[in-house]
Amino acid sequence: MSIKTITVTEEAYEVIKGMKQEEESFSELFKRIGKQPARIKDIFGAMKQESKEAEALKKRIKSMKEESRKDMGERMNEIRSRLKRNN
């Protein structure tokens, strides 16, 4: 098994150290968190963006969710209409 060395800031080290379980190695931690699906709220915390950029991204994501919900509602209504016509 090969070993890799990485360099992180003291702040990053403390964050990662806080995520580590008591008997867990850092390698085990990285494998565990690497298998978890990314959540938007976690990504925002990890991003080094200006607050304006982060806020714009949040608004865009919210807008996309709203558009998706509206589109899904329209599709469901269309399906219901077709089902009523066929019965």
N, C-alpha and C positions, 0 to 999 in steps of 0.2 A: 504494500500500500504506500503510495507516495503522500508526502505531506507538503502543504502549501502554507506560506506565511503571508498574512495580510496586514496592512497598516490601517489603523482607524484612529480617529481623534479620541481624546479622553472622554469627551461627552458621549460619543457613539459607543465607546466601550461600556460606559456606565449604563446606557440604555439597554444594550444587549445583555449585559451581566444581570440586569434586573429581570429580564425575560427568562433567564436560565433557571430550570428547576434545580432543587438542592443537589441531587446526585447526578445531574446531567452534565456531560462535557459540552464544550462549545461546538464541537463537530456534531454531536447529537442534536443540539439546539438548532443549528443551521439546517440540518436535514429535516427536522420537525417543522420548522417554520417555512421551509422551502416547499413542503408538500401541501401547505394550507393555501386555499384560494385567496387571492388578494382582495381586500375590501377597500372600497374607495376612501373611507375615512382613515384607514391606516396609511394609504398612499399619500394623502394630503399631509399627514404628519411627517412623512419622510421626505417630502419634496422641499427643496430649497428655493422657493419662489417668493417673490414679493407678494404681499397680501392682496394687491390689486389683481395680479395674475391668478392667484389661487381663487379669489372671489369670482373672477370671470369664468374660470373653469367650473366652479360649483354651479353658477347660474346656467351655463351651457348644458351641464349634465341634467340639471333640474328640468330645463326646457325640453331636452331630448326625452326624458321620462314622461313628461306631460304629453308630448306629441305621440309617443308610443301608446300611451293609455287611450288617447283620443282615437287613434287609428284602430286600435284593437276594438274599441267600442263600436266604431263604424262597421268594422268587419263582422262583429257579432250580430249587429242589427241586420246586416245584409243576409247573413246566414239564416237568421230567424225568419226574415221575410220570405226567403226561398223555401224554407221548410213549410211555412204556412200555405204558400201557393201550391206546393206539391201534395198537400194533404187534403 
